Amino acid sequence: MVFAPDLLDAIERAPGRRLETVVWRHTFGSNPPEQANTGGARWNPPGVDALYASLERRVAIAEGDYRLSLEPLRPSVRRSLHQVSLRLESVIDLSTPETLASVGLAEQDIADLPIGRSQEVGGAVEWLQHDGLLVPSARANGLNIVVFPTQMQSSGRFEVITTEIIFEPPPRK
């Protein structure tokens, strides 16, 4: 993917920082929490590995609820919530309206379709070799962290602390 120089410059001017915290990651079925999304989502274009997590438990649940709401028939699948110890060395912080605007996005853009611009921003962040992107959640008042595992430094960490099953489908008869 080719990125516009003005987008790359805006990302490099955005606040960046080291982040060490506990986050929440929601998964479905038997998907392990360290399995990256490679097919593309809001902040990663197809082919760019990303792990999505939330800084608060309730935000992670809201994100999972929204994902299920998109299905025409609500699937009956295990839902797990993982508490993860996370350490990233180079996180771009787009968590405020001002920083979003600096890369050509508004808060309403991150909740709407199409997602092309947010994918472009996330792809550029990963291409610039940053290992994370802090963004507002489109589903709840709170923040999400997008982890780019291929860019994580050797000092980076993504370790599951606890796993809680928040929904277990009834056994089939």
Secondary structure, DSSP 4 states (H G I P E B T S, - for coil): ----HHHHHHHHHS-EEEEEEEEEEEEETT--TTPPB-S-BTTB-TTS-BEEEESSHHHHHHHHHHHHHTSSS-----EEEEEEEEEEEEEEE--SHHHHHHTT--GGGGTSS--HHHHHHHHHHHHTT-SEEEEE-SSSSSEEEEE-GGG--TT-EEEEEEEEEEE-PPPP-
